Amino acid sequence: MNSTVEFVRSSFRIFMAAARHFNQSDGWAMSSHVALSLMIAIFPFLIFAASLAGFLGYETRTGDIVELVFEYWPEEIAAPIVREINIVFTRGNLGFLTIGIGLALFFASNGVEAVRVALNRAYRDQDDRSILAQRLQSIMFILVAAMLILMGASDVIKKSEASPSGEQDGISSEPKEESPTSEKSDSPDSTPSS
């Protein structure tokens, strides 16, 4: 009984200390800052990833890659973003597109920076590196994430091209027909027909 009461008391103290620290380190503001920054960083990130896909020889598949990223998003949210990305790539001037890619990479790294600031506050850590070093690390994270998405998307696209009937990993979207020779003779209901 005594150990149970002590456990409840210590759990309550831990919860109250965490709630107090969350409030003192602007946890509410930081959580909304991270969410908004990540939402705003998605559009430039996709512009950069689609540009990288074109550079690596997947220019005919950039639409498929963008569609793959937004596959599970609600249609009302995904459709305008996909439409704008397609406009950028079909009507864009190559010179402006190159500048745009650099800016997109920079602005996409803002999402990483928002997460860094929030984690530093949450763990009461002080990042002593220069702003340039922090930004370069964020840009490296964006480059790695874009490459991972491209590798994953190209793998999914290759698998879908290899099996045009919709069969993936041994699972077919159409039911299999039983052959006349595959009758089950083990079941008690089956009687040989004569």
TAGIRA-V651435 format. One record per pair of residues at least 12 apart in sequence whose C-alpha atoms are under 6 Angstrom apart, sorted by sequence separation. I is the first residue (numbers start at 1). J is the second residue. D is the distance in whole Angstrom. If there is no record, write none. Layout:
<<I J D> <I J D>>
//
This chain:
<<50 62 5> <112 138 6> <109 138 5> <109 139 5> <48 101 6> <48 104 6> <44 104 4> <45 108 5> <44 108 5> <41 108 4> <41 111 6> <38 111 5> <37 111 5> <34 114 5> <34 115 6> <30 118 6> <65 153 6> <49 146 5>>
//
